[in-house]
Amino acid sequence: MDPEAEFAELFAAMWPGLYRMAVAVAGDRSAAEDAVQAAFARAYPAWSRVRRADHVEAYLRRMVVNE
């Protein structure tokens, strides 16, 4: 699978769960959406490195929490 399609598939699969988690952490839907968008925006250019992580989902969750 090409990296761009792989990222798009992961984005579609993980967005709802990451958004729910971010709402729980931030307590604000707007801030949660911004955090998830920012995390994916940071992950995209670094996708070749991010996709090699042992647990990509956990890596992205940490990125969202850090935002």
Contacts in CASP RR format, 6 or more apart in sequence:
PFRMAT RR
TARGET T0000
AUTHOR 0000-0000-0000
METHOD contacts of the structure
MODEL  1
MDPEAEFAELFAAMWPGLYRMAVAVAGDRSAAEDAVQAAFARAYPAWSRV
RRADHVEAYLRRMVVNE
1 9 0 8 1.000
3 47 0 8 1.000
3 48 0 8 1.000
3 51 0 8 1.000
6 47 0 8 1.000
6 51 0 8 1.000
7 43 0 8 1.000
7 44 0 8 1.000
7 47 0 8 1.000
7 51 0 8 1.000
10 56 0 8 1.000
10 60 0 8 1.000
11 40 0 8 1.000
14 57 0 8 1.000
14 60 0 8 1.000
15 36 0 8 1.000
15 40 0 8 1.000
18 36 0 8 1.000
18 39 0 8 1.000
18 60 0 8 1.000
18 61 0 8 1.000
18 64 0 8 1.000
19 32 0 8 1.000
19 33 0 8 1.000
19 36 0 8 1.000
21 61 0 8 1.000
21 64 0 8 1.000
21 65 0 8 1.000
22 31 0 8 1.000
22 32 0 8 1.000
22 33 0 8 1.000
22 35 0 8 1.000
22 36 0 8 1.000
22 64 0 8 1.000
22 65 0 8 1.000
22 67 0 8 1.000
23 29 0 8 1.000
23 32 0 8 1.000
25 32 0 8 1.000
25 35 0 8 1.000
25 64 0 8 1.000
25 65 0 8 1.000
26 32 0 8 1.000
26 35 0 8 1.000
34 67 0 8 1.000
35 64 0 8 1.000
35 67 0 8 1.000
36 64 0 8 1.000
36 67 0 8 1.000
38 67 0 8 1.000
39 60 0 8 1.000
39 63 0 8 1.000
39 64 0 8 1.000
39 66 0 8 1.000
39 67 0 8 1.000
40 60 0 8 1.000
42 63 0 8 1.000
43 50 0 8 1.000
43 60 0 8 1.000
43 63 0 8 1.000
50 56 0 8 1.000
50 59 0 8 1.000
50 60 0 8 1.000
53 59 0 8 1.000
END
